[in-house]
Amino acid sequence: MSDLQDKTLGCWMGMAVGDAMGSAVRGLKQETVHQYFRRVDGYVDGGAFVGKGIKLYRMPGLYGCQTQRALALSEVLLKNKKPQADDLTALIGEMAADGPEFYFGLFRHADGPFRKAVEEWPALSPPLVSSQKPCNLNYAALAVPLALYHQRTHDSLLRQCVETCLLFGSHPLEISAACAHAGLICFFAGLGDEINLAEEDLPAEEILQQAVAGAERAEEFIQENFPGLETGGKNAPRLSAAVAGLRDQFFQSDLDGLLKWICEYVSRQLDAPINNPSQGHALALFPLALTLVLKFGGNFSELMAQCMKLGREADKLGALAGAWGGALLGHSQIPEPLKSGLANSRELKIRGEALFYKKLPKQAKAVLEMERGLTLKESELQKKYRVEPRRKGVGKPTASAQDTDFEDSEAQALKDDPQLARKFQKQKTRSKRDRRRNLF
C-alpha cells in the first residue's frame, strides 16, 4: 500500500472511528464522562447507564449521522464522478423515508436542522439551497469524501464543498469550515512524507499558518462565487479570525489555557456564554479539533481520548479530529482494536480504498442496504435498555394497609428519636457513596 493510499484510508476510517467513539459520550458533561467511563480510548458500552445520565442506548462501535451522510455522498461521487445533487438528495431522501421508531429513517443521532432540510427539498427549485442555518459543524464530514477523491485543494473541490453543504444549510461559517476542513485534509495527507511522527513533534507553526490560509481562501472563494450567501457583514464572526487567534495564542498557553481561550473568544464573538469548547458551535469546534491534533496528533488513541473526555458534541469533534489524525498517521497507525471494533469496518474500508482509486468495486454493498441493517440492529438492541416514561399513578404497586401502617410507624419512630434519625441518615449517605464507588 502506498503512503498516500494509507493516508487516504486512514483519514476515511479515522472519521468513522471518531464518530463511533463520540456517539457513546455525545451530550454528556465532562464530569459525567469521567464518572462513568474514566478514560475513553476505545468503544464503550453505556447500556448500564441508560436512565442514569444517558438517555438512549448506542451500539458500541457504531458510527452515526456524520459518517452516514459521508457514505451516501461517496456512493454518488464514485458512481457519477461528481457529487450530483439530484442523486444525493434522492439517496438521502430514501434513507430518511422509513426506519424504526425513534430514528429519522435510517439515520442515527440526526438533529432537527438536518430533518427539516431533507423535508423541505421537495418544495425547493434547483439549484437546491436549504433555508436551514445550522452552525454546529454538522456537515464538515461531507468534505472528507470530496477531499479524498480530489486529493488536492483547488477551486473545483471548494465549489463542490459549497454546493453540497448548501443542500443542508446555508450558514457561511458552517460552509467555510467544511471548505477549510477539506483543505487541511489534503495538506495533512502530504505532510507525513516530510517528518517522522514517531520521533518529531508536529510542525505546529506551519500547520497553523496553513489552517489560517485555508480558512481565508475558503471565505474569499465563497464571497466571490456565491455572493448571495449571507455573511452578516464585515463584523460577523469569521473562521479565519478564530484560527488566526489560535495561532497567536498557541505558543503562549498550555492546553487548559488554550481551551479557556477558545471559550472566551467564542463567547465574545457570539455574545453568548460558551463554557465548554465542545459545546457545539463551529467557531469553537474547529479550533478545538486543531488544538488537539497539534497536541496529540502523533498518537491516534491519545488524540481520540482527549476528544472524548470533553463530551458534549464528541461525535462531531471526534469525526473532525479523527479525519485529520488519520490523514497524518495513516490507516496502519490507527490501533487495531479501533479498526476491528468498528461496526461495518469491512465495507467502510472498501469505500475508503475506492475513493483513492476513484472507482467503486462491484462487491461493495449499497449504502441503503447496509445502513438499514445496522440501524435495525441497534434498534433491536436498544429495546432492552429503553426507559419508558413514568406516568403519574400508573405502574406503581399498590401498598397494602399493613405496609402503610409499617411505613407510618417507622417515620414516627425517626421523628420521635433524633439519635435514631441521625443514624438512619448516616446509613443512607453511606449507601449512596458505596453505590457511586461500585459503578465500575
Steps between C-alpha positions, in 0.01 A plus 500: 500500500641840400544775756225715347263203482570422867426861595186515288366189669622629838308826460180319398517241777616761754183700434281192556692392813474849655129516418435154648698566819336839545149361459534318834575817699309750287312753710668410829680751721874459543455401864241238406728346237772463763260362761355233271795400285815652653705506175336446161763376255288222350137411439298508820160354581277747678209259534543470877454876537189549286252684717779602740650780291495349151167538322528248218691181439768521233654189354877491575711559190211626289545836325220752463360758265836666423642191333167390352472820295864469393429142387200613294708775340786259424263263319362778282846648440655169396212408268467841330856636538341805662264566792181509291244684713197316359647159572625599846167646613316199356724255691483693827126547457459125455711436811285745697168368374462192715664367814436372851340702779709783653714537185488738205457225245827309506702793633641472851527804733355738237432852622211734422655717225597192300147360524351832391746536211406157361127566547514832312683366190183410305380860528826657374591585143847413358765583593400380847599737781372411845343771714643335813793676665676256733842606620609202707748338260231252404603469136879522514520121446357554150836652409684173571395294193538807279853575625610136477363471147673816373815459716600865460344838572368688197195700400304193383536341844389820676205545266381143557535548877290816494230362271470176697479678836235738364267203459490474880560850634602848392694640795828647366701385804382141455591503131839670541587245771423213261718657230785563746463140623546371144810713455660376821432137408694547175780676689525240777501210254818640342670619819603162635746452215717777642513408870529190716203527733645236732805711571399861445229732620253629245611823330234703680595837357486374141168324558344806664613724214351254252174487698470880499579519128251223423221669695571834332500338156168330575340827611631687196378227266151506652482879485610512135303205364192492722422870562141422598617302802431709808819589684368733769722792401859593578462455874352150478704222666746340259671164520829644372507752787440224756781285356731803480428571866585139586827534308595809701403334829630148441861542614409718799267260684475139609205281399272620780581859413419443133166336583415794724602746229274327242202531736570867574562587134183333373293646785611849396431437132154355556413716800386182672669290770704200377621304801631191320686523165321180394164665563402487135586811295717484188700802617607299808512142370732570207777672706448241774556208262807673357640558850459134596658379176800728552541378859424128456498432124803271517297238692155420362371327814604792722349748256166323518516474881550877525202562271274261688575635848334831410163338429229727354539490117760223523380328183557810286828580671613137469409483130688823426814425701488133399507590131801729552681253726439218253626713210818577695574152632342272243274200537787281615551715812139486621491244786369161389225480770350823365496363146374151584242630750350746250161383374498429129878547481539282191255705293644825631848390397373415151360855469821662620708305249247578227543874562874461442452304175195711402300188423242308703558122478214268411512318835420820693159492667250772425494764775123468540524127556783503753367796699156343526653190656711696748220730615256211544762312700560794735125553532449140609782523755362830625169344601674321786612830650207723413371695796127555475374835633325457835146627520354630819303232676583235237734209554542559872428201727204547727611502864310273734356635824763305692785659296354844548468455874861379521633801302299742714624344823863503378476867403348586837782312681766702312315819582480415872865389535755754362790261564332226295424754226869603479607135484248438221626803307865388531413155368316655206798723414742207530282288267497773234878537521549123464275488197705772329823319577366173365398642164817348359 
